[in-house]
Each structure stands twice: as C-alpha cells, then as structure tokens.
Amino acid sequence: MARFEVKLPKMGESVAEATITSWLKEVGDTIEMDEAVVEIATDKVDSEVPSEVEGTLVEILFEKDAVVQVGETIAIIETSADVNPTTAAKTVVEESKEAQEVEKTIDKAIEIVATPILKTSDSGKFYSPLVRNIAQTEGISMEELENIEGSGKEGRVTKEDILQFVANKKSAPKTAIKEVETTKKVVEITPKEQPKVPVSVNGGDEIIEMSRMGKLIAKHMVDSVQTSAHVQSFIEIDVTNIVKWRDKVKDAFFKREGEKLTFTPILMHAVAATIKKYPMINITVDGDKIIKRKNINLGMAAALPDGNLIVPVIKNADQLNLVGMTKQVNDLANRARINQLKPDEIQNGTYTVTNVGSFGSVMGTPIINQPQVAILALGAIRKVPAVIETPDGDFIGIRQKMFVSHSYDHRVVNGALGGMFISTLKDILESWDVNQDF
C-alpha cells in the first residue's frame, strides 16, 4: 500500500490560492482515476480537482470553506500500488498542521492590526499597487512599510525591497509574532474605525447575502478604480458594410463551418488587428516598470445566468482568422454559460472587450480588468439618419452605426494613444469589403 498526496493544482500565473467549496468524496470512499475529489473556487472560476490515482480516501486535510495555497496537500489517498511506503506524506501533513497553527496565530493578530495601505504615506512616500498588494497580503502595517529603505527612484520601495523585508521577517517567526502582539496592544488603545454610512432597513425590505463570486467581483472593481486613473474616449463607427456582409454570408458560413456568425467575432478580430498596430496598449504596470506583453490575449466579458460576470480569454487572438475567431468566441461563450470553463481559459488576458450592446446599451464606461491597462465597450448597432458624402454632394441616408467606448489607465496610456487606438479601429471596420469571402 502507498499513500498519494492530492495537491491543489496550479491554475494560472496570477492564482495563488483557492477556496474549498465542497468535498465530493468522504473518508473511506473508493476513488477512480480522474474522478473528481473536491470542488474549489478562485476569484476567477469554479473548478474540480480530479484524482491522479485509484484508491481509497483516507484523510482530508482541509475543511469546506478553507483557503488553500497552490501546491499544498489537501487530501491523502491510499493506493494498492506495489510501492514502498514512506513517511514523507505523514511528515508533510504534520508540518502542514503545525504551520497552520502558526499562521492562524499570525493571521488573527494581523486581522486586528491591519490598516489600509495608502498610495502615499503621511511622509509623502509613494507606494505602487504591487508593493501595497504584497504588504496587505503579508500583513505589513503602514508603519513597517514606512521604515523600509527603498532602492528605487527617489527612494521608492520596490518589489525586491518589500520581498526582502518579508523574507527577513519570516526568518525570525517568534520575533515577528511578538512584534505583532505588541502592535495589537497599541491598536487596542487607539483603534481606527472606518466610517460607515448607516443603512436603514424597513419591515418589508429583503436582505440578500452577496454570493462568493459577487463579493470577489465587487472587491476587484473597487481595487481597479483605486489603482488605475480611468479615462474614457468615445467614437461612433459606421458598420453598414459589415451588417450587409454578415447578412449575405451568414447562412453559407453556418453551412460550411457549423458555427453561427455573430458580430462579436468580427469586432474582436478587428480589435486584435488594432492592438497589433498599437502594442503599447497591450501592457501591464509593475511598480515603476511597464511590461510589454508579447502575446495578444483578448478577454471577452460574458454574463452568467446568475447575473455575475466572467472573462474567458482568447489566446494569441491576432493569429486567428475570422473562422478561427468565430469558433473560439462561440465555444468560450457557450461553456461560460454552463460553468464549464477551465481555469487556464480565464487567465493571462492582456486586453478586454465587453459587449454592452447585447443588453441594448448605446455606450458604457467599463472598469479596467486589472492588471491590464485598457478595456473596450461595444455599444448596440442602431439604424440612424446620417450625412453621406459623395462626389455629387452630401445627402441624408439611413446607416447602421455603433458607439465604441475606450477606458484606459491614464498613468501609462495618454489621450493620444487612447484616441488613436479607437480611430484606427474605426478605419478598419468602416473599410470592410462587402464582396470579400470568409
């Protein structure tokens, strides 16, 4: 008999932990190869963890609703494989339990002393979103952050500075715990409470608890607004030629490809081509550095039946032709609605597109999907009277038009780039050839 450790798998480069939402098996149950053992949830997607072996579940290390780090052992399966058993699994489990006790002690203290990490301290020091996020995650107070000597420009604290501070702090856990406990007493003497707006509840009002995903989305949106300097540009695009072309080819397209041709893949294809012309819109901010992304991975915001939102990602979108883009868009949208997306399919987006027009909205001002720096909102296509210029003069005609709203991070994307981006998108869409094949 051998003992196999079921570990929390890696679910994308930005996902470091997950919440256990439900155990599908109990201790003593027999498990088949690739059979789902547990359901987990991240701030991006819900998923299942399958077993890599056949055997019997003998130990569950984390209860429901526990938050687990990627790579941690969450269960033990006893297999019938002819392998010499070792005490490694037992040792890992014991160490894990001891570590949990220490972490609970530290987390409890940190929960009491934690205060919001501000962009700029009282002394005028600026802290990047990455540094503030690490400080919040590691339980570093504003006072501790102030005492870190920065090696960056103008004495700014860099990622390396704060990680070195965290490493030094963790190397002396007993001292760290004592410091936290000491700080706890100080905080108890001078507590800081965030002002709350009173909310009145009448007898006929219904109180509805936010879902787990709803809470995560709410936090993600607030964090984005506090991180990025949102600016919007708007432009109106004449898509009459695209409407005519789609009406002409959609039946033949479905007959040949077995896919419905909507406006979304046409517009996404044009967005990918535009990003290729303006690669500095395909970036991420890391403290005082800008990371220029090599791949163009388009996020496609999709509404879920419960009213929440998810953003599946089309990887290397600029390398797809219109047929390939249509297949990807339809597949991801369909599986998003029935909650069958894989964790990797919602990771590593570099630019997001949201179709507010599907709900009849003419335009919108979307919030940037961090850590990206821009997002595009597609408005509804409408028949409107418009001035048409011809060599023989101008006249009024009925045209199919839509508004496009471009939200971008003004810290790194100026108005010229944000405006030129949607102007080029307009040129690509308005020059559509109604006689082209697909």
N, C-alpha and C positions, 0 to 999 in steps of 0.2 A: 504493500500500500504506500502511496505517496501523497503528499499534501501540496495542492496547487493554489497559489495566491491569485485571486481575482483583483486586478488593479484598475483604478479609474483611468480610462484611456485618454490620450491627448486628443483634443477636439478643436484644434486651430491654434495659431500662434498667440492670439490675444486672450484665450480662455485658460485661466489658471486654476479654476475651481468649479465645482458643480454641487447642486443640492440634491440629495436623495429624496425622491418624491414617493417611491413605492417599491417595496421588495416583492418581486413576482414569485419568489421561492422562499420556503421556510427551512429552518434547520432540520435535517433528516430527509429532505426531498431529494429524489434522484434527478439528475440533470443530464440532458443530452448535449452533444457537441453543437455549438452555435445557438443553443436555446437561450432566450433572454432570461437574465437573472434578476435585474433591477432596472427601474426607470429612474433617470436622472434629468435634471433641468439646469440649464445655464441661462445667462442673461440674453442668449440668442435663440436657443431652441431646446425643445424637449427631445430626449432620445432614450434608447435602451442599450444596456451593456450585455452582450452575449457571452456565453461561456466558451472558452477555447478548448475545454476538455470534457470528457464524460466522467461522471462520478456522483458523489453524494455531498450535499452542502452540510458542512459540519460546524461552521462558525460564521456569524455575521458580526462585523466589527463596528459598523455604524448604524444607528437607528434612523428611522424615517425623519426627514427634515434636517438631517445633519449636513453641514457644509464640508466637503472633502476636497483636498488638493489633488491636482492631476498627478498620477503616479503612485498615490497612496493605496495600500491594500485595503479593500473593503469587505472581502469575504475569503473563506478558505474552503476549497473543495477537495475531498479525499477521493483519489482515483485508484483504480485497480492495476495501474501500470506497474510493471516489474522494475521499479526504480528504488535504489537505496534511499530511504528517507533521511532527511537531515533536520537538524534543529533550527535551521535558518528561519523558516516560516514562523516558528514559535517565538524566536528571539525578536523578529521584526514586529510581531503582534504585541509582545510585552513592551518593547521600546516605544511602539506607537501609542500604547495606552499611557505610559509614563509621560510621553511628550504631550499627549492630550491634556493631562492634568496640569502640567506646567503652563501650556497655552491657555487653558481655562482661567488659571490664576492671573496671568498677564492680561488676557482679554478683559477680565472683569475689572481690573484696575484701570486699564486703558479706556474702557467704556465710560468710566466716571470722569477721567481727566481729559478725555478727547475734546478739543475745541476746534472750530472751523479753521482750516489753514487758508489764510488770506493770500491774494495775489501779491499784495505789497504790505510789508510789516510796518509797525509804528516807526521804525528807524529808517524807512524808505527803501529797504531791500526788496527786490522783485523776485518772485519765485515762479518758475514755469509750471504749466499744468502737469507735466510728468513728475517734477520734483514734489509738487503738492500731493499728487496721487500716491506716490511712494510713501510720503510722510504720513498720509492718512491711513494707508494700508498697514504700515509698520507701527502705528501708534505713537509717532513722534510729535511732541507738542510744539506749539509755536515758539515757546521759549527755547527748546532744544534746537529748533531749526535756526533760530537767531544766532546761536553760538557756534554753528558750523562755519568754518572758514571756507569761502568759495574760491575755486581756482579758475572760474570763468571770467568773461569780460566784465570789467568794473566790479569784480569781487562776487559775481553771481554764483550761487550754489548750483553745481552741475549734477547730472545723474551719477557720475562717478563719485562725487563728493558725498552725496547722501547715502549711496550704497556702501561706501567705506565706513561711514558713521554707523550704519545699521550692522555691518559685519563686526565692527569693534564692540558694539553694544551687545550683540548676541554672543560674543566670545566670553562675556562675563555675565551669565544669566542671573546669578544670585544678586549681584550688584544692581543689575537692571531692575529686578523685581523690587529691591529695597528702595530704589530711586522712585519707582512708580508709586509705591506705597506712601513714601514721604510726600510726593506731589499730591497724592489723593487727599491727605490731611489738609494741605493748603487749600485745595479746591473746595473742601467741605466748609472751610472758614469763609471763603469768598466765592460763593457759587455764581456762575454766569448762566443766566437763563435766556434762551432766545424768545423774543416777544411773539406771542401767538394771538392771531385775530380771533376773537370769540365768535363761535358759530352757534346760532340758536336753532333748536330742533323743536318743531311743533308736534302736537299729538298725532297728526295724520301723515307726518313725514316718514319716509322709509330710509333706514340706514343700510347701505350696501358696502360690504367689505371689498376692497380692491383685490383683484387676483394677483398671484405672484408675478406674472408677466406684466400686468398693468403697473405694479409698483416699480419694476425694473425699468420699464419704458419711461415712466414719469421721471425717475431719477436721471436716466440717460438724457432726456430732453433738457432738464434743468441744468445738468452739468455742461451740456453743449452750449447753452446760452451764456453760461458763466465763463466758458473757456474761449469761445470764438467771438470776434467782433462782427456780427452778422450785418451784411449789406445786401440789398437786392437790386437787380436790374431787370427790366421787362422789355419784351419786344413782341410785336404782332407779326405772324407769319402766314402768308397765303399758301395754303396746301391744296388748292383746287386741282392741280395736276395729279397730286398723289391720290386724292379721292377718286378722280376719274380712272386713274390707272388701276387702283385696287378693285374698283367695281368691274373693270374689264377683265382682270386676270384671276380673281379670287376663286372662281369655280374650277378653272383649269389648274390652278395651284393646288387646290384640295384633291382633285382627281389624281394628279401626278405625285404629290408629296404626302397625301393623307393628313394634312395639317390645315387648320383654319388660318387664313392670313388676316390678321388684325392690323390696326395702325401702330400698335406698340412696337413690334419688331422693326418696322420701317423707321420709326423715330429713334429707337435705340441704336440701330445701325448707323444712322446719321450722327448721333451723339458720339459714338466710338470714333468715327472718322474725324469729327471736330476735335476731340481730345488729342488725337494723333498730331494735329496741326498746332495744338497749344499744350505741350506736355507739362508746363508749369502749373496747370490746373489739376494735374494728377500727382499731387504731392501730399506729404504729411509733415506736421511740425513736431519736432522733438527738442524741447527746450529752446536753445538758441540756434538749433540746426534745422535745415529743411531736407527731408528725404524725398528725392525724386523717384517715383515708382517706375520700374521697368515695364511691368505688365499693366495693361488696361483692363481692370476687373470691374464691370458695371454692376452695381447693386440695383435691384428692381423692387421697389416697395410694393408689397402685396397685402391686401386686407384679409384678415382671418374671419371665419364665421362668428367668433365671439366678440368681434369689434376691435381686437388688437391688431398690431401690425408686425410683419416680418419682412426681412430684406434678403431674399436669395440673391446669389452673386453669379453673374455670367463671367467666367474666367477667360482671359485673353479675347475679349469681345471684338477687338479690332482685327482679329484673324478670321472671323466668321463672315461668310457671305450672307445674303438675305435669307436663304433657305435654312442655313445652319442657325442663324439668329432666331428665326421663327420657331424652329424645333426646340431650341433651348428655352425661349420665353414661355412657350406653351407647356413644356414639361415641368419647369420650375413652378409656374403659377398653379398648375393643376395639383402638384404634390404639396405645395404650400397650403392649399385649402383643406387638405385632408391630413395635415400634420405628418407628412412622410419625408420631409427634407432631412438630409444627413448633416451632421454638424459642420463638415467641411464645406458644404454648399452655401453656408451663410457667413463664411469667413473671408478675410483678406480683400474686401471690396475697396476700391480706390476712388470711386465716384458713384453717386447715387442718382437715380431718376425716379420720380414719383408721378403717377398719372392722376392728378386731382380732377381731370376732366371726366373720368369714369363715373364720378358722382354728380356731374353737371356743373362743377365749379368752373368759372371762366379763367381764374388765376388763383395763385396761392403764394404764401411766403413760407416755404418749408424750413425746418430747422436742420442744420448740418448734422450728418451722421458721423460722429467722431470715430476715429481720428482723421477723417477726410477733411477737405477744406472747401467743398462746394457740393451743392445739390440742385437738381433741375426739376421744376414742376411743370407738367404739361397740362394746359387748360383744355376745355371742351372745344371741339371743332364746331363752328357755327356758320350758318349762311347769313352773310351781311352785305348790304349795299356798299360798293367801293368804287373809287375813281380808277378807271383803267386808262393807261396812257398808250396811245397808238401814234403812228406817223401822221395820221389824218386828224389828230386832235384827241382830247380826252372825252370820255363818256362814262356814265354810271352803269355798273353791271352787278350781278349777284355773284359773290365769290365765297369760297369756303376758307375761313380763317380761324386761327387759334392764337392765344397768348401763351408765351413761354416765360416763366419766372425763374430767375437765376439767383440763388442765395450763395454767397461766398464769404470766406473769412478774410476780413479786411486787414488782418495783421500781416498776411503774406500775399493776398491777391488784391491788387489795386483795381480801381474802377475801369481803367483802360482795358486790362486783361479780361475782367469780368464782362465788360460790354462787347469787346471784340469776339469773345467766345460765342455768345448767342447771335451776334451779327453774322458770323461765319456759318453757324448752324442754319440760320435763315436763308443764306445764299444756297447752301446745299439742298435744302428742302424745296425752295422755290424754283430751282433749276431742274427739277425732276423731269425725266423724259417719259412722256405718256406712251411712247411707242417701244420702250425697252422691254426685254424679256425678263424673266425672274430666275 
